[in-house]
């Protein structure tokens, strides 16, 4: 629940091939001082039916915040989690304070989705089980995004937005540039030497960038 004078909660939304546990290094690097939550997104939870809908996932995050009595939260998402965060910022702008997004799948190319599906199929089953991830559900995410184009909605994002990309993820850097150009007032930061999944590959760098961005002057903080 938001308390006067207290920082807003930070909601952490994981990416394709991940589960909420993927945020543990980020949480350790970010440190105490701000409440954080890393929910399963609707359509990716272990007992959910196979299938994914971006609007339903965003609505599920909003429902979870309202059940906790949270009136406004900051969002950090990677990959499909970034897409869900952006969707929620459009659907329910009153719930979203600030946004940090990395590798958002806003208008993914069919070639990029094919490569991600191939990579997902090559991951050993034991590794997926250890991470609490279901291969069919993750493949369903990629299928659901095959014809998705959310660029028009980006212009309706009102929350201050930081777009982050890893320099080794060339497609992600280019997508980040397009995203930062579409979202009003957004800016792009490229993390030198980092790859696509910043929350696991460059947790410290992402934590520092996020903390700095959230600490900027904000009358609603």
N, C-alpha and C positions, 0 to 999 in steps of 0.2 A: 504493500500500500504506500502511495506517495505521502510523505510527511513534509510539512513546511521546512525549508532549509536543508533538506536531505537530498543527496544526488538521486537522479532518476535511475531506476533499474536498467541494466544493460542485458538485452536479450541476444543470445548467441545462436545463430541458425547455421547448421552444418551443411556440407556440400554432398554431391553425388559420391557414393562409395564410402561415406562416413556415417558415424552415429554421434550422438551428443558427447560421448566420451572423448571425441577428437579434440575437444576444447580444453582438456585438462592442462596442457602445457601453457596455453594462452592464459588461463585463469591464474596459474601459479606466477606467470610473468607479470600479469596486470596487478596483482596484489589486492589487498583489502581496501576498504573504503567505499565500495560501491556494491550494492546487491546485484548479483548476476544469476541468470537462469539460462539453461540450454535445453529447450524442450525438443521432443520428437515433433516433427511436422506431420500433419495429417496426410495419410497415404504412404508414410515411411515407417510408422510404428510397427513393431514386430507382429502384432496381432491384427493389423489392418488388412482388409482385402487388397489384393494386388491391383494397382491402378493409382494414378496421380492426377490431381487437378490443381493448378496453381492458385486459382481463386479460393478453392476449399482449404488449401494449406494456409493461405494468408488469413482467412476467416478463423481457422483453428487457433492460430497464434493470438489473434485478437480476443477470441473467447477465453483463452487461458489467462490473458492479462486481466480481463474484466472479472473473472472468477477470483483472482487474487486481490481485487480492489485497486489495481494499478490504473491511474488515469492517463499517464503518459510515460513512455519508455524510450530509451535509445536502442537502436537495432544495429547489430553487426552480423553480416551474412557473407558466406563464401559460396561460389558456384550457384546451385539451385537455391540455397539459403539466401543469397543476395537477391535473387529474382523474387523470392517470397517477400523479403523485406521491402523491396521497391513496390511490389503489388500492394502490400499493406499500407504503405505510405500514400498510395493513391486512393485506396478504398476507404481508409480510416485516418485521414491526416491528423485528426485531433488526438490520436493515440501515440503519434510518433514525434519524438523530439528531434534527435539527430540520427543520421544514417552513415554507416561505414559499409561499403560494399566492395567485394573483391571477386572478380571472375563471374559477374552476373550473366546469366544466360538469357539475354533480352531478345536477340534475334540470331540464334546460333545457326551456323551453316550446316547443311546436311552432311558435308564431309567431316566436320568437326564432331558431330554427333555420332557418325559411324565409327570414328576413331575411338571415341569414348566408350561406345558399346563394345568394341573389340577389346579394349583394355579391360573393361569390366569382366568380360567373359574369360580373360586370361588370368584373373586374380584367383589364387588357390582358394578352394572352399573353406579350408581351415582358417585362413586369414580373415575371411568374411565373418565366419562364426565367432572368432575371437573379438571382432569389432562390433558384433551385434547387428550385422548388416545382412539383408536379404538380397541376393542377386536379382531375383525376378522383380522385386520392388524397385531397385535402382534402375534396371533396364526399362521398367515402365515409366520412370521419370523422363528418360531420354526419348522414349516414344511419344510421350505427351507433349514434349517441347519441339517435336519435329517440324510442325507447321506454325509454331508460335512466333508472333512478332509483337513485342510490347513497346516498340519505340515511340508510338504516338502517345502512350500514357505517360512517358517520362516527363513530358513538359508540364504535367500536372503535379509533379512532386514538389511539395512546399518545404519539406524539411531540409535544413543545411546538410549537405552530402559530401562525403569524402570517398573518392574512388581510388582503390589501391590495386596495383598489379605488380607481379614479379618480372624483373627484366628478362629472365630466361623464358618466360611465357610470351612469345612474340604475338601470338593471336590474342592473348589476354591484354597485352599492352594496347594493341590496336583497338580492341573492343572497349577498353577503358577510356581511350581518347574519345571514341564516339559517344560513350555514355556520359562522360563529363561535359561534352558539348551539348547534349540534349537536356540534361537535368539543370534547371535554372540555378545559377550560382555555384554549381559543383566544381570541385577541383580534383586533379589527378596527382597521385604520388606513386612513383615507380620505385620499388624496393630493389636495390642493386643486388644481383646474384641470386635472387629468389625465383622460385617456380610458381606453379599455378595455385597450389593448396597452401596458402600462406599461414593458415591457422595451425598447421602441423609442421610445415617446413621452415617457417620463419616466425614462430610464435612470439619471440621477444620483440622483434621489429614491429610486428602488427600490434602488439600490446602497447608499445611506446607511442606509435602513431595514433592509435585509438584514444589513449589517455590524453594525449596532447590536444586532439581534436575536440574531445568531449569537455575539456577544461576551458575552452574558449568562451568568451563572454556570451551568455545566453540568458535573456530576461526570464525564460521559463525554467531555468535550472534550479 
